[in-house]
Amino acid sequence: LGAALHHYEHALADTISRAGGVVTSFRVIEPSTSGGSRLGWVRDYAIALRRARSHKPDAVVVLWPVLGYLDFALIRAVGIRRGKIVIHDPTPLVRSVGYGRGARLVARAMRSLHAITHSAKAHAEVAEHLGEARTLRTPLPIQSSAPVTKQQSAGAIRVLGQYKPSRDVEALEQIAS
């Protein structure tokens, strides 16, 4: 997960930079990698959000919510008025903090904060909870690279990862086409 998030962060930063934006990143290492506690992880996350706010950004984008929909409340609590949270999987594979009915109601009350999704299925599910106007669907960011020549192209690409029947593979189909 750490490697995937790292790649996602770099691709998004590259996309925003190519569009003329300025990106400052703040990272918080999850307990499974850092060896720390979950409470320490949330504390470090809140500190990172306050540091981000101190840079007076146009918006803060959280790439992976630490507390699911409760991140909306935490972002507001540290004084961030314009924020966006990327919700990759509104129905996590494992039981996760912050995805229940109460957390979704709390997020719905944070009206100036938005969710970002990358697939039609995720967009529909998040929009059902937050409202269509607060749910933005964008393509997955793709890091710029050297153009692929005929010699570099692959005949087949296999994608390995976690599977669940409801997994939306629309993004992979779009990239393939």
PLY file of the C-alpha trace (Angstrom):
ply
format ascii 1.0
element vertex 177
property float x
property float y
property float z
element edge 176
property int vertex1
property int vertex2
end_header
0.00 0.00 0.00
2.84 2.37 0.85
4.44 1.95 -2.58
1.11 2.46 -4.35
0.38 5.60 -2.35
3.89 6.93 -3.02
3.39 6.41 -6.78
-0.07 8.02 -6.62
1.31 11.04 -4.75
4.06 11.57 -7.33
1.68 11.16 -10.26
-0.77 13.67 -8.75
1.98 16.15 -7.91
3.31 15.83 -11.46
-0.18 16.39 -12.92
-0.81 19.48 -10.75
2.66 20.88 -11.52
2.17 20.43 -15.27
-1.07 22.44 -14.90
0.87 25.29 -13.23
0.09 24.50 -9.61
2.52 24.38 -6.71
2.56 21.24 -4.56
3.87 20.81 -1.03
3.66 17.31 0.42
3.36 16.22 4.03
3.59 12.51 4.77
2.46 10.45 7.71
3.65 6.85 7.94
1.01 4.29 8.89
1.56 2.14 12.01
2.13 -1.09 10.06
5.24 0.51 8.55
6.35 2.89 11.32
5.82 0.50 14.21
3.95 3.24 16.07
0.46 3.24 17.53
-2.78 4.05 15.74
-3.36 6.95 18.13
0.12 8.29 17.34
-0.70 7.98 13.64
-3.82 10.11 14.05
-1.86 12.65 16.14
0.88 12.87 13.49
-1.79 13.25 10.81
-3.41 16.16 12.68
0.02 17.79 13.04
0.64 17.37 9.29
-2.75 18.95 8.53
-1.89 21.95 10.76
1.48 22.27 8.99
-0.30 22.18 5.63
-2.73 24.88 6.80
0.17 27.10 7.91
1.36 27.27 4.28
-1.94 29.02 3.43
-2.74 26.79 0.45
-5.61 27.28 -1.99
-6.73 23.79 -0.96
-5.50 20.78 0.97
-5.88 17.39 -0.72
-5.74 14.30 1.47
-4.64 11.38 -0.68
-5.57 8.58 1.68
-7.98 9.23 4.55
-6.67 8.05 7.91
-10.14 8.07 9.48
-12.36 7.55 6.43
-15.24 9.99 6.33
-14.23 11.31 9.77
-11.28 13.00 8.03
-13.74 15.68 6.94
-14.32 16.61 10.60
-10.61 16.48 11.46
-9.72 18.72 8.52
-12.31 21.24 9.66
-11.17 20.95 13.31
-7.61 22.04 12.40
-8.99 25.08 10.58
-8.83 24.04 6.93
-11.76 25.55 5.06
-11.07 24.28 1.52
-10.13 20.65 1.41
-10.58 17.56 -0.67
-10.28 13.93 0.33
-9.58 11.23 -2.22
-11.85 8.29 -1.49
-10.38 5.38 -3.41
-12.65 2.67 -2.10
-15.86 3.74 -0.33
-16.40 0.12 0.73
-13.03 -0.98 2.16
-11.90 -4.60 1.85
-11.48 -4.87 5.62
-13.42 -3.27 8.45
-12.09 0.28 8.71
-12.62 3.21 11.05
-14.75 6.03 9.67
-16.86 4.37 6.99
-20.06 3.76 8.96
-23.35 5.63 8.83
-22.42 8.05 11.64
-19.11 8.99 10.00
-20.88 9.64 6.69
-23.39 11.93 8.44
-20.53 13.88 10.05
-18.85 14.26 6.63
-22.10 15.42 5.06
-22.24 18.30 7.57
-18.81 19.62 6.47
-20.26 21.44 3.47
-17.18 23.26 2.13
-15.12 20.07 1.90
-15.26 17.76 -1.13
-14.48 14.16 -2.03
-12.52 13.09 -5.09
-13.20 9.72 -6.73
-11.73 8.04 -9.80
-14.39 5.58 -10.94
-18.08 5.76 -11.75
-18.92 3.24 -9.04
-16.98 5.06 -6.29
-18.44 8.39 -7.47
-22.00 7.09 -7.27
-21.51 5.64 -3.78
-19.78 8.72 -2.34
-22.25 11.11 -4.01
-25.08 9.18 -2.38
-23.56 10.03 1.02
-22.19 13.56 0.45
-24.27 14.83 -2.43
-23.45 15.13 -6.12
-22.15 18.72 -5.84
-19.51 17.71 -3.27
-18.24 14.64 -5.11
-15.74 15.24 -7.89
-14.82 12.49 -10.34
-11.44 12.90 -11.97
-9.25 10.58 -14.02
-6.44 8.84 -12.20
-3.34 11.04 -12.31
-0.66 9.66 -14.60
2.94 10.69 -14.18
4.54 12.02 -17.33
7.21 9.83 -18.83
9.11 9.31 -22.02
6.84 8.41 -24.95
6.51 4.68 -25.53
8.03 3.49 -28.79
6.97 0.40 -30.67
9.96 -1.53 -29.29
8.98 -0.66 -25.70
5.31 -1.62 -25.95
4.14 -4.79 -24.28
1.90 -7.40 -25.87
-0.03 -8.06 -22.67
-0.28 -6.37 -19.33
-1.36 -8.26 -16.24
-2.52 -6.45 -13.13
-2.26 -8.29 -9.83
-3.86 -7.16 -6.61
-6.58 -7.67 -4.10
-9.83 -8.92 -5.54
-13.40 -8.65 -4.43
-16.44 -9.20 -6.66
-17.56 -5.58 -6.40
-14.11 -4.15 -7.32
-14.45 -1.55 -10.05
-11.87 -2.09 -12.79
-13.10 0.75 -14.99
-9.85 2.74 -14.58
-7.77 -0.21 -15.79
-10.04 -0.61 -18.82
-9.67 3.11 -19.63
-5.87 2.94 -19.37
-5.76 -0.16 -21.58
-7.82 1.46 -24.31
0 1
1 2
2 3
3 4
4 5
5 6
6 7
7 8
8 9
9 10
10 11
11 12
12 13
13 14
14 15
15 16
16 17
17 18
18 19
19 20
20 21
21 22
22 23
23 24
24 25
25 26
26 27
27 28
28 29
29 30
30 31
31 32
32 33
33 34
34 35
35 36
36 37
37 38
38 39
39 40
40 41
41 42
42 43
43 44
44 45
45 46
46 47
47 48
48 49
49 50
50 51
51 52
52 53
53 54
54 55
55 56
56 57
57 58
58 59
59 60
60 61
61 62
62 63
63 64
64 65
65 66
66 67
67 68
68 69
69 70
70 71
71 72
72 73
73 74
74 75
75 76
76 77
77 78
78 79
79 80
80 81
81 82
82 83
83 84
84 85
85 86
86 87
87 88
88 89
89 90
90 91
91 92
92 93
93 94
94 95
95 96
96 97
97 98
98 99
99 100
100 101
101 102
102 103
103 104
104 105
105 106
106 107
107 108
108 109
109 110
110 111
111 112
112 113
113 114
114 115
115 116
116 117
117 118
118 119
119 120
120 121
121 122
122 123
123 124
124 125
125 126
126 127
127 128
128 129
129 130
130 131
131 132
132 133
133 134
134 135
135 136
136 137
137 138
138 139
139 140
140 141
141 142
142 143
143 144
144 145
145 146
146 147
147 148
148 149
149 150
150 151
151 152
152 153
153 154
154 155
155 156
156 157
157 158
158 159
159 160
160 161
161 162
162 163
163 164
164 165
165 166
166 167
167 168
168 169
169 170
170 171
171 172
172 173
173 174
174 175
175 176
